[in-house]
Amino acid sequence: MARPSLLLMTILLLSLSCKNQKGDNSDTINSAKDTFSLTDYGEGKRLMAQQCYLCHSPTAPQKEGRVGPPMIAIKTHYQQHFTNRQMFLDSFVQFVMDPKAPNAKLKGAVQRFGLMPKQVFRSDEVEKMAAYLHDYQIEEPDWFEAHWASHGFEPYTNREQKKWIGAEDKGYAEIGLSYALGTKKVLGANLMGALQEKGPVEAVTFCNERAYPLTDSMSVVFNAKIKRVTDRPRNPNNTANERELKHMKTFQTLVLNDEKLVPVVEDLGEKVQFYYPIVTNALCLKCHGNPKTDVSLEVRNLLQEKYPSDKALGYGINEVRGIWSITFDKPENVEF
């Protein structure tokens, strides 16, 4: 009798083990890879500036005007929780891919700013951002060191880490991207401020009254012609021309196929023409989503008043809503 019982117990244990493994795999994402090339780190730095700094700016003031904690705060809190590098990477990737309040490491920030909205990211790109965030020195606000110390936390290591060398070598694509992201940061900070203070209605008013002047002012700052254009404009002045439409369709195909987005750069002789997509996230849908489910009646009425020929509704998350079209003079000693 002993042998059948032993066999039965063995089968039962193996069965439970398989079920648990299956459940674990279905409930969690794959671990972030633990080795990264210099190219990966450079891509992670660029992606973090592009994807994160709109809400987690390293130059945001301490008290007013912020819409989220700076990236250095996120880094230091994760380092407090995880002394193991791989656990840092895995936890960061998991939260960014699927933000949930119980998994947040900055509880105070969630209370102050709200939970980060779920967005569509490529996991391999988030892994590169996590690796750069963990392994390299990143920008931090001038007020952060004193702020961190005032809470009695252990000293953080950001300034002791190695600086990224080579990431600032600017070809034409990098120059165009810096102009696009610089303008996006200014527009985004003002738009997020309007959203936080008075909601989507105020955001519509901001876009109607201030978006164009701010974009023009950034054109002056960068000495470039900066446009945001689309095939479905809210403002007719943002209508894309034939060439811009062609590039927009290319970007739409890349996003649809979950392929890497890279800028398009054209040589115009003494000038450079740059194109890069504008992709929707959850916040965009408050003014650009499904008019029946995402956009409030108050916002729809205001849009109809200010933009009678509005075509910029009906978007979902992770769709190409438009593109940056930027023209600038060729700097010396820079190549494609």
PyMOL commands that set and color helices and strands:
alter all, ss='L'
color gray80, all
select helices_A, chain A and resi 2-27+38-51+71-81+85-97+101-103+107-113+123-135+144-150+158-160+172-198+200-209+211-222+236-238+242-256+282-288+297-306
alter helices_A, ss='H'
color red, helices_A
select strands_A, chain A and resi 224-229+264-267+271-279+320-329
alter strands_A, ss='S'
color yellow, strands_A
deselect
rebuild
show_as cartoon
